[in-house]
């Protein structure tokens, strides 16, 4: 998942996949238009020229304002915090140049105080930057013997706007991080749901299709040069293939709808039929193990039985299988053993899905393979 960073400007947060060298984002067309609305506050810069009616003074002010516009456009179009800091430093330098000429140049300082907290997440950096700017304003005012009202009003605006936008920026960042967290949770939930569906379809279809293949192969052998009684059995097996296919279709629909299994007793009966078709003897022992199980626990054990039987039929080359369900020592326990000759080399999707389901309920999942295979699942009685 790509890292996401958040920056805000003009009170509007934007979120994009982050570049390692960037802490800001590019702006869309609507956002660009809204950024330039704030230029309306620069009208205070022209109060002094309007009152003085001096052409040369007007020319100086127009040149200062043209430079300010260039700095503002550059700041609005910058893509990184570092570049934005350069443009905002330009605001401060321009303010220092223009303040002795036109007291309205204090507007340039105010723009720095307004934009800086929305672009920089560090409160310390913002406070230090504005404090340095305030000291420069005071020093310049004293050096040029400027009126104390101009100096004081500039410092007041600097403090009020800088403080307000610092709180606003922190609030916007927290809000954006919260929304990003919600988006990430939704994405993780979607991934988990896809994995759940994949596991369930694997368990449901893998088992049922294996049964169909077995019965189809058996019917084919019976039909090939078999006596009349074998033909009758072949017809019965073909009927079972049709019934199993219909069951598979129903199970797929139930799985897509969120339904997992039909119950442990039904699964054990289905396991008996599957193993019987494969020529594997089943010894089933259920010491009232289903009693007291939650629906989730019974579903997990049912799917485990289904996957274990499927693996025995497909890979084990076994002649005997025993299944035991019991409740002992505060655990619901399931044990599936076979005398197959093929050991488990690696854990496939089916066993991995079983392990994930058991782990989710706080249970214990073990598989021992050697002279046959033994699968053990223990789920706490108190698990929900």
N, C-alpha and C positions, 0 to 999 in steps of 0.2 A: 504494500500500500504506500502511495506517495505521501511524503510529509506535507503537511498543510500549514501554512503560516497565515497570520492575520495582521492586517494593518488598517488603519482608518485615516481618513482625511476628510475635512469639511463635515465631520459628524457622520459620515456614511462609511460603514465597514465594507471591505471587499475581501473575498477569500479565494485563493487559487493554489494550485500545486506549487510548492516553493522551489525556487532555484537556490542552490547553496550560497550563492553570492548575493542573494537578494532577500530583503525582508519586507518588501512592498510588492505591489501588484500593478499590472497595467489596468487602465481605466476604460470602461465602455463609453459609448457616445453619450448616453444619458448622463452618466456621472461627470463627464467632461463639461457639459453644459452647466450642471449644477455647481461645479467648482468655481466657475467664473461669476456666479451670482454674487459671491462675497466681495467682488471688486467694488460694489456699491459703497462700502465703508471708506474707500479711498477718497470719497468726495470731501472729507475733512481737510485733505491736503490742499484744496483750492480755496479755502476760506480766506487765507491771507492774500493770495493774488487778486481775488475779487475785490477786497477792501482797498488795496494799494493802487490799482489802476496804473501800473508801471510796466511798460512794454518789455524792457530789459529783464525785469524781475519775472514777468510772465514767461519769457524765453527760457530763463534758467529753470523755472519750475516745470515747464513742459519737457525739457531735456531730462530732468530728474525723474519725472513720471514715466517717460518713455523707457528709461532704464529699468524702473520698477516693473513696468508691464512685461518687459523681456524676462526679468528674474521670476516673476510670478508664473508666466507661461512655462518656463523651464522647470520650476518647482512642481507644477501640476502634472507635467508630463514625465517627471522622473520616475524611474522604476525601482530604485533602491533607496533605502534610508540614507546611505552615505551620500549619494548624489543630492538628495533633498536637503541634507545638512549644509552642503556647499551653497545651494541656492538661498537657504535661510540665512546663512552667514552673509551672503550678498545683501539681503534685506537690511541687516544690522549695519553693515559698512555704508550702504546708501543712506541709512538714517543718520549716521554720524556725519556724513558729508553734507546732507541737506538740512540737518537740525539748526545749525547756526544761520543758514540762509532763510529757511522757512520753518517756523515752529511746527507747521502742519506735517513736517516730515516725521514727527513722532508716530504717525500712522504706520510707517514702515516697521518700527519696533513692535507695534501692536500685532502686525501680521506674523512676525516671528513668534510672539507669545501665543498666538492663536493656533498656528499650524504645528509648531514643534511638539506639543504634548500629544497630538493626534498621530504623529509619525514615529515618535520614539517611545518605546514601552517603558524604558527605565525612568522612574521618577527622579532618581538622583541626577541623571544627566540633564533632565529638564530643569530642575531647580538650580543646578550649578550654571547652566547656560544662561538662564534668565537673570541670575544674580550677577554674573559677569557683565551682561548687557546693561543692567541697572547701574553698576559701578561706572561703566563707560559713559552712560548718559549723565550721571552726576558730575563726573570729572570734566566732561566737555562743557556742561552748563556752567560750572564754576570758572573754567578757563576763559570762556567767551562772555562771561558776566551776563548770562541769560536770565530772564525773569524767573523767579522761583515758582510762579504759577505754571509756567510751561514745563519746568522740570518735574514739579510735584504731580501734575495731572498725567504726565507721561508715565511716571512710576506707578501711579494708582491704576491706570489702565493695564499696565504691564502685569501688576500683581493680580488684579481681579480676573482678567481674561486668562492669564496663564494658569491660575489656580482652578478656575471653572473648567477649562478645557483639559486640565490634567485629570480631574475627577471624571469628566465625560469620556476621555480616552480610555481610562482604566475600566470604566463600566462597559464601554463598547467592546473592548477586548475580552472581558469576561463573558459577555453575551455571545460573542462569536465563538469562543472556545467551547461554551456550552452547546451551541448549535452544532459545532463540529463533532463534539462528543456524541450527541444524539445521532448525527449522520453516520458516525463510525459504528455505533451500536446497531443501527438499522442494517448496515452493510454486513456486520458480523452475524446478525440474526438471519439474514438472507443466506449467507454462506452455510451456517449451521443447518438451516432448513434444507438446502440443496444436498448437503451431506446426509441428512436424515433420510430424505427421499431416495438417495442413491443406495444407502444401506438397506432400506426396506425393500426396494425393488430387487436388489441383489438377492436378499433372503427369500422373498416371495417367489420371484420368477425362477431363481436358480434351482430351488427345490422342486417346484412344480414341473418345470421343463425337463429336469432330470428324470422325473417319474414318467413323463410322456415318452421320452426317448427309450427308457427301459421297457415299457409296455409295448411300444411300437416294434422294438427289436425282438421281443419275445413273440409277439403276434406274427412277425415275419418268419421267424424260425418254425413256428407251429404250422404256418401255411405252406411251408416248403416241404413237399413230399411227406406230410404228416398223415396219420390215420384219422378216421372220422371224429373220434373223441377229441383229438388235438384241434381239429377244425372248430369244434364247438367252443373249446377253450379260447381259441384265437378270436372268435367272434366276441366272446366275453371281454377279452383284453382290449379289443378295438373299442368296445363300448366304454370301457374304463378310460381309454385315451380321450374319447369325446367328453366324458364327464369331468376328467381332470382338466382338459382345456377350458371347459366352461368355468370350472372353479378358479383356474388361473386368471381368467378375464375378470371374474368377480373380485378376486383378491387384489388385482391391480387397481380396480376402481376404488376398493376400500382403502388401499394404501394411499392413493392420491388424495382421498378425502380425509386422511389423517388416521384411519383405523389400522391397527397394527396386527392383531392376531385374534383368533376365535376362541381362545382359551387353551389352557394346558392339556385338559383331557382330550379335546378334539385334536390337538396337535400330536399327542401320543398315539391316538388311533390312526391318524394319517401316517405317522412314522411306521407303525406296524404294517400298514398296507404297502408302503414304499419298500421297506426292507423285505417283506415277503415276496414282492415282485422281483427283487434283486437276488433272491435266494439266501438271504441272511436271516438267521433265527433271532428273534427278539425276546429278551426276558425283561419284563417291565415290573418295577416294584415301586408303588406309590403309597407311602405310609401317611395318608391324609396330609400330604405335603402342601396341597393347594389351600388348605384351610388357613385363614388369617392373612393370605397374601393380598396386597393391593393390586389393582388392575395393572398398574405399571410393572410391578414385579412379575406378575403372571405373564404379561406380554413379553418381557425380556427373557424369561425362561422358555416360553413357547418358541420364540425366534431362535434361541440357542439350540433347542432340540431340533428344530427344522434345519439349521445350518450344520449341526453335527451329523445328522442322518444323511444330508446331502453329501457331505465330505466322505462319509463311510461308503456310500453307494458309488461315488465317482472315483475315489482314490485308494481306499483302504485295502480292497481285495480281501474282505473279511467274511467269515462264515457265522459269526456270533456277535451280538451286540446286547448290552445290558444298560437299562436306564433306571435310575433310582431317584425319586423325589422324596425329600423328607424335611422335617423341621427339627433341628437339634442345636443345642448350645446357643440359642438366641439367633439362629440363622435359618433361612430357607435355603436348602441345599439341593443342587442338581448334579448328578454324576452320570456321565455317559462313557462307557468303555466298549472297546471292540478288540478283536484278536487279529486285526489286519497286519499284513506283512510290510506295509509301506509306512515308514515314519514321516512325520511332518518336517519338511526341510525348512520352510519359511512360513511366516504368518501372512496369509492372504487377506483379501478384503473382508471375507466373511468372518474370520477369527478376529480381525481388527475391529469390525463393527460390534461383535459380541463384547469384546473387551471394553470398548467405549461406553456401551450401554451399562455394563456392570459397574464400571468406574463411576458413572454418573449417579448411581444409586448407593455409592459407598460400599460396594461389595468387593469380593475377591474372586479373581479369575485366574485359573491355572490350567495348563495343558502339559501333560507328560506323554512323551512318545518314545517308543523303543520296541519292546515286544507287545505290539498293539498300541493303542492310544487311549489315554484317560483324560477326560475333560471334567473339571470341577468348577462349579459356580456356587458362591455363598453370598446371599443377600441378607442384610440385617433385618430382623423382624420389624424393627421400628422405622425402616426407611419408608418415605412417602412415595 
